[in-house]
């Protein structure tokens, strides 16, 4: 069950913590895709990166 997180006396919604945790995971996947050359296949890079972040965030919410 998702509960609020206490951050120095300020309660934060779980989505905020997941959103912050999804950033380094997305950056790691993005770096791996650039290194392998797969990112050249995508026409609109910004749209793909937003979609990748959204997918990582949703997967973290579902499975963590």
C-alpha positions in Angstrom: 0.0 0.0 0.0 1.3 3.4 -0.9 1.8 5.7 2.1 3.1 9.2 2.5 6.8 9.7 3.1 8.0 11.9 5.9 10.8 14.2 4.6 12.1 16.3 7.5 8.6 16.8 8.8 7.0 17.5 5.4 4.8 14.7 4.2 5.3 13.9 0.5 3.1 11.9 -1.8 4.6 8.6 -3.0 4.4 9.7 -6.6 7.0 12.5 -5.9 9.5 9.9 -4.5 8.9 7.6 -7.4 9.3 10.4 -9.9 12.7 11.4 -8.4 13.8 7.8 -8.3 12.8 7.2 -12.0 15.1 10.0 -13.2 18.5 8.2 -12.7 17.0 4.9 -14.0 15.8 6.7 -17.2 19.2 8.4 -17.6 20.9 5.0 -17.3 18.7 3.5 -20.0 19.1 6.5 -22.2 22.9 6.4 -21.9 22.8 2.7 -22.8 20.6 3.4 -25.8 23.0 6.2 -27.0 26.0 3.9 -26.5 24.5 1.1 -28.6 23.3 3.4 -31.3 19.6 2.6 -30.9 18.7 6.2 -30.3 19.4 7.0 -34.0 16.4 4.9 -35.0 13.9 7.3 -33.4 12.5 10.2 -35.3 11.5 12.4 -32.4 14.0 12.0 -29.6 12.3 14.3 -27.1 9.0 12.5 -27.5 10.8 9.1 -27.0 12.6 10.3 -23.9 9.4 11.5 -22.3 7.7 8.2 -23.2 10.7 6.3 -21.8 10.5 8.3 -18.5 6.7 7.7 -18.3 7.2 4.0 -18.8 9.9 3.7 -16.2 7.8 5.7 -13.7 4.8 3.5 -14.3 6.8 0.4 -13.9 8.3 1.6 -10.7 4.9 2.4 -9.3 3.6 -1.0 -10.2 6.5 -3.2 -9.1 8.3 -1.3 -6.3 
